[in-house]
């Protein structure tokens, strides 16, 4: 779950990183760059689209278990790990 959340956050931040790189290059080499306030909405939209696409891809290609999950439990004084049966 944590990995999925981190991947989503990173995918959301990718457009902002690309734009920051563009601004840095524009300042260094004298390109004319647009105002940041106008671009933030588009960057957020692209980031949200990337996150949505990652969720859709995860839903399509994620491993599916047909068995029922048996949670960890104690049996004869020993801990039996959770598993699919």
C-alpha positions, -999 to 999 in steps of 0.1 A, spaced: 0 0 0 28 24 9 46 17 -24 14 24 -43 9 57 -25 46 67 -31 43 59 -68 12 79 -71 27 109 -54 58 107 -76 37 105 -107 18 135 -96 50 155 -90 66 145 -124 50 174 -144 61 199 -117 97 186 -118 97 188 -156 85 224 -154 110 233 -127 137 220 -150 123 241 -179 123 272 -157 159 266 -146 170 261 -182 151 292 -193 168 313 -167 202 300 -175 199 303 -213 176 333 -215 144 316 -229 112 334 -224 91 313 -200 54 318 -190 43 328 -155 43 300 -130 8 309 -117 -8 302 -151 9 268 -155 2 253 -121 -34 244 -130 -22 225 -161 6 208 -142 -18 196 -115 -42 184 -141 -15 164 -159 -3 150 -126 -38 139 -116 -42 123 -151 -10 104 -146 -21 92 -111 -55 81 -125 -38 62 -153 -15 45 -128 -45 34 -108 -62 21 -139 -31 2 -150 -27 -12 -115 -63 -24 -115 -59 -41 -149 -25 -57 -144 -24 -64 -106 -21 -100 -94 -54 -115 -86 -59 -142 -59 -89 -166 -64 -84 -181 -30 -96 -168 4 -72 -150 27 -66 -167 60 -52 -142 85 -23 -150 109 -34 -170 139 -21 -192 167 -24 -229 163 -10 -253 190 11 -225 205 27 -215 172 21 -185 150 8 -194 116 14 -167 90 -14 -153 70 -18 -169 36 -42 -175 7 -59 -209 7 
